[in-house]
């Protein structure tokens, strides 16, 4: 007499196969998310490098000699980078990544970049500005680049690259020239 599968055996087989399918799909989803995070970090470093290069192409001090205050000078808009003519004009800049003509950059949706410039007076670092550029999404910093500029010459600089979040990876190097 031929014997077939019982209803209980069929249900058990379905549950086992369903459990395996869920495990496989979760693994694939993790790989896709990991690749996306890596791509985001790579994009963030490129965006931070782009803005850092733009900042370092500017003069160390206001070329008009009119800039008394640290930061954006009179007649310059804090949101219009095209008006920035020296390094410290970028201090406090916090906008979504955009090209020099303020057009959005491809692949930068949901990201922002911010800049902090500091200078220590009365120390060995007097005449040196520390430039820090961060690329972020929400509250999380994806990349942080820092560079020191000297008033002695616009050609000397040291740049440190740090890729952050979700796992910290640091790449450090020295760069000569702006």
Residue, then its C-alpha position, 0 to 999 in steps of 0.5 A: x500500500x503506497x504511503x504519502x506525506x502526512x499533513x504534519x510532515x508537509x508543514x514541518x518541511x515548509x517551516x524548515x525551508x521557510x526558516x532557511x530562506x529567511x536566514x539566506x535573505x537576511x545574510x544577503x540583506x546584510x551584504x547589500x547594506x555593508x556595500x552601501x555603507x562602504x560606498x557612502x564612506x567612499x563618497x563622503x571622503x571624496x566630497x570632503x576632499x573636494x571641499x578641502x581642496x577648494x578651501x586650500x586653494x584660497x589665500x591664508x588671509x583676506x587678500x584685500x586686508x579688509x578681513x579683521x574678524x575671523x570668518x565671513x567678512x563684510x560683503x560676503x554671504x555665509x551661504x555663498x562659497x563663490x564669495x569666499x576669498x580666504x581660508x577662514x571665510x569657510x568657518x561655520x559653513x554647513x550646507x548640503x554638498x554642492x558644486x561651486x555654482x551651488x548645483x547639487x552634486x550627484x550621489x550627495x542626496x541626504x548628506x551635508x558638509x560642515x567646516x570648522x576653522x580654528x587658530x591658536x594665538x599666543x602659542x607655538x601654533x600662532x599663524x597656523x589655521x586648522x581646517x576641519x571638513x566633515x561630511x555627515x548624514x543626520x547625526x552621524x559623521x561619515x568622513x572627517x578631514x583636517x588640514x593645517x595651513x601656515x601663514x608662512x607659506x600657502x604651499x605647506x600643509x599637512x592633511x589627515x584623513x579619517x573615515x568614521x562610522x559605523x566602524x572607524x577606519x583611519x587613513x593618515x598621510x601628508x600632502x605638500x601644497x594646497 
